[in-house]
Amino acid sequence: MTHHRSLMTLLGLLVVLIASSQMAIAQATIAATDFTKVGLSGGQFLKIGVGARATGMAGAHSAVANDLSSVFWNPAGLASIKKYAADFSQTFWFGGMSHNFAAAVIPISENYRMAASFTNFTSGDIQVTTMDQQDGTGGIYQVSDVAIGLTFAGSLTEQFSFGVTAKYISMGFTNMNAGGVLFDVGTRYETGFEGIVLGFNISSLGSQMEYTGSDVARTNNPIDGINTLPVDMRLLTSPFDMPLSFRMGIGADLCKGALFEPEIDESGVLQHSLVTAVDFETFSDVSEQFAFGAEYTWKEFVSLRAGYRMGSDQFGFAGGVGIRYVSEDFSGRIDYSINPTINLGLINRVSIALRFD
């Protein structure tokens, strides 16, 4: 009977989440049926998920994030990290492009943490082409986007934590560059009931950015056909918005009382863990999305993950696996995830997490 009540409570919270998401949709800048802003936001690399654990669950991670990938999914999750830690992740994007993430965290007091992160998206070499030389001019260029972040997170109570990230963004291609500062804000609430956790996050708050550089400079005659001295000119570029997003989720470990009682051996190792999570996301430039994910862990050693994303024009099913190593003063985890796309191929991710006691 207790498990039945717990299940009904979980279902009730899911209903509340869905109802709240519908209210957020109604207040969003664009409606699901009005795509006038699709493709008008820059900085699209800021929307690429980090961490093979999270992406193996299709991105249903804002409530259950408790490692350094929290910098992306919900910075409040950093408050769960008690010791020094570092994470590294690489995403093998389609078309030979690569997305890389690295972060480290230090405890600055019993309740507060400080983390630094670095994210890079690069296209690799691209041939320069023109209308007259469509096979290439012999020159090459690269697209290189970078985000450098500093995150402050902490626990205000045993149940409520918060996190704030300030990140400097630089986006460049050929001799053009745009840059500025954005902010992420997140909160996490442990309800205290059957291990259920709620998470909320707003990402990429900031002003518009604009490309500048030597490629917008020109030297031309002011009037064609008239013998005048050339003058220096500058092409006007249009400012663009960043991909503002709002994410909220609910998660719980069903083997910690929600549906099953925890099984712990004589050495204190949890025998089984089944984390389930649901996330709702709404963006300033695409329609809203739902993500559903689950992670089963056996004896805190090996994990299997699966998830599904609704509302995306490319992503659907996801999966992954992870292995953890623990010693007296060090622990590490290596994770792998795969995200098939509808017509862009497979997206593979590999992550390494290190913890120092």
N, C-alpha and C positions, 0 to 999 in steps of 0.2 A: 504493500500500500504506500509505503514511503517513497519507493521508486516511482510509483504511478504519479504521486503528487509532484515529485521533482520534475518528471517529464512534462506534466501539465504546466508547471511554472516556466520551464524552458520554452515551451510553445507559446505561452502568454507573452514572454519577453520578446520573442521573435515577432509576434503580432504588433507589439508596441514599437519595435524597431522599424517594421515595415510601414506602420502608420505615420511614424515620425518622418520617415524618408519621403513619404508622399507629400507631407507638409513642406519639406525642404524643396521638393521638386516644384511645388506651386510658387515658392518664393525665389526660385533660381532665376538667373539672368535670362536664360533661354529655356523654352519649353521643349519637350521631347519631339514635338511636331514642327518646331521652328528651328532650322539649322542655318540661320543666316550668318552665324559666327563660326561655322566649321572651317578650320584651316586658317583662321585669322590670328591665332595666338602663336607666338614664337616660343623658343625654349622647350621644344617638344621632348628633348632628352630628360627633362625634369619629371616626366611622367613614366619613365621606364623604371620598373620595380627593381629593387636590389635584394640580394640574399636568396640563395637557392631554397632555403627552408620556406620563406614566405611565398615565393613564386611557385613552389611545388604544391602549395595550397591555393593556387590561383589568385593570390593577393588578399585572401581573407585573413588579415593580420593586424588590423589596427587595435584590437582588444587584446590579443594574445602575444604580441611582440614583446620580447623580454631580452633581446640581445642588441648588438650594435646596428642591426638593420632597422631598429626603431627610429634611427635618425631620419629614415625615409617614411616609414609607415605611421609612426606616432612617437614623437620624441619623449613623451611621458614614460614610455617603456624602459628608458635608460635607468630610471630609478630602481629597477629590479636588479641591476648589476651591482654587486657588492664589492668586487675587487677590480684590479687592473685588468683590462681586456683589450683585444685588438681583433678586427675582422677584415678579411679581404674577399672580394667577390669579382668575378669576371663573367660578363654576358657576351656570348657569341651571337651577335645580332645578324639579321639577314643582310645579304649583299656585301659580305665581307666587312661589315662595320662592327665595332667593338665598344662595349660599355663597361667601365671599370669603377670599382668602389673600394675605398679603404677608410677605416675609422679606428680610433682608439679612445678609450675612456679612462679617467682616473677619478677615484673618490676624493672629494675635497672636504667632506665631513661625514658624519654618520648618515645624514639624510640627503645629501646633495652630491651630484655628479657633474663633471665637465667632460665634454667630448669634442674632438676635432675630426672632421671628415673631409674626404676628397673624392669627387666624382668626375670622371672624364668620359666623353663620348667622341669617338674619332671614326672617320669614314675610311681611312687609308688613302692611298693615292688615287686621284681621279684625273683623267685626261682633260685638258683644256680643248674645247671644240668651239667652232664658230659656224655661222650659216654657210660660209664659203669652204670651211675645212671641217666637215662633219666627222671625219675619221681621226681628227686630232691635229693640233698644231705642233705637237712635240713637247709642250709644257704640261706640267701637272700641278694640282693643288689639293688641299685637304680641308675637310670640315672638322673643326676641333672645338668642342664645347666643354667648359670646365665649371664646376661648382665647388667652392671651398667654404665649409660651414663650421660654425662654432655653436655647440649646443649646451644649454644649462638645464638640468632636470633635477627634480627632487620630490620627496614625499612630504606632504603637509600633514597627513595623518597616516595611520596604518592602512587605510583603505584608498586614499585619494592621492594621486601623483600628477605632476604636470611637467611639461617640457617646452622650451622655446629655442628655436634655431635661427640664427642670422647667417645668411650665406651670400657670398659674393659670386655673381654669375658673369662669365665671360664666354661669348659666342663669336667664333671667327671662321671665316672662309676667305680664300685668296688674301687680299690685303684689306679686308673689311672686318670690323669688330663692333660688337655691342656689349655693354656691360652695365651692371647695377647691383643693388642689394635687395634681397627678398627675405621674407620671414615665414617660418612655420610655427604653428602653435598646436599643442596637443594636450589632452587630459586622459586619465585612465582611472577608473573607479572599480575597485573590488567590492562587490556587493556584500560579501560575507555570507551569502546564501549558496550552498552547494558549489562553491568555487566559481560562480558566474562573474565575469569581468566585462565591463563596458568601456569602449574607447571612442574618442572623438579627436579629429585632427583637421586643421585647415592648412593648406600648403600654398606657397608661392604668393604670399601677400606682398604687394609692392607696386611701384609705379611703372609706367610704360618705358620701353627701351627703344633705341634707334641705332641703326648701323651707320658708322662713319669710317673713314679711312681714305687712303690714297686713290682707291679705285673710283671714288666719286668725283675726283678732281679732273678737270678738262681744261685745255687751252684751245680756244676756237676764235675765229673771226666773229665779231658781234653781229655783222650783217653779211649774208652771203652775196657774192658777186661784186662786193665793193672792196677796193684795196685799202684795208685798214689794218692797224696793228692788232695782233691777237691779244686776247685778254684771258686772264685766269677765271675759270668758272667752277661751280660746284653743283653737282646734281643733288636735288632734294630727295631725301629718303623719308618714308612714312614711319612714324612711331608705331609700335605694336605692343599688345598686352602679353603678359605672362599667363601660363595655363593654371589659373586659380582653381583649386579643387577643395571639396569638403568630403571627408570620409568619416563614417561612424560604423561601429561594429559591436558584436557581442560574441563572447566565447566562453568555453568552460572545458575543464578536464573531466570527462564523464567517469573516470576511474578514481576520482577523489571525492566521491560522495554524491555527485549529481544523479548517477544511475547505478554505479557499482561502488562498493566499499573498497578503499585502498588496500592493496596487498604489499606488505613490506617484509623483506627477509631479515634474518638475524644481523646482517651487516648494514641494515638501513637502506637498502636499495629498493626502490619502487618497482614491482614486478611488471606492472602494466600501466600504460598511460594512453588515453584516447582523447586528444584535444579536437574539439569541433568549433568552428567559427563561421560567422556570416558577416559580410561587410556590405554597406551601401556607399556608393561614390557618385558624386555629381560634379561635373566639370563646367568651366566657363565656355568651352569650345566644342564639346561633344555631348551626346545624350548620357543620361544616368546609367549606372551599371551596378549589378549585384555580383558578389563573389561568395562562393561556398567552399569551405575547405575542411579537411580532416587530417590528423596526424596520429598514427599509432606508434608507440615506442615500447620496445621490449627490454626490460631490465636496464633502462637508462643507457642502452648500448646502441641499438639499431632502430632506425625510424623509417616508416613508410608513409608517404604523403600522397594525397590526391585532392583535386578541386575542380571547380567549374565556374566559369565567368559568363554572366548573362549581360547582353546589351552591347558587347564589343563587336565591331565589324570584322575582327581578325581572330581574337582569342576565344577559346572555349574550354576544353579539357586541359588539365595540367597534372603532372605527377612528379614524384621525386623520392630520393632516398638519402639517409644520413647515417653516419657512424661516429660514435663518440668514444674518446679515450680519456680515462681519468687516472691520475696518480696522486701522490700525497700533496704536492705543491703546484701541480699543473694539470690542466684539462684542455682538450682540443676536440674539435668536431669538423668533419668534412662533409659537405652536402652537395648534392647534384639535383638539378631539376630540368625538366623538359616541358616546353610549351609549344605544342603544334599551332600553326596558324592556318587560316583558310587557304591562302594562296601565296604565302611568302616563305614557306618552308618551316623548319624546326628552329626554335630558339633554345639554346643550351646554356646553362649556368653552372658554375662551380664556385663554391664558397668555402673558406677556411676560417674557423673561429678559434681564438686562443684565450684562455683564462689563466691568470697568475694569482695564486693565493699568497 
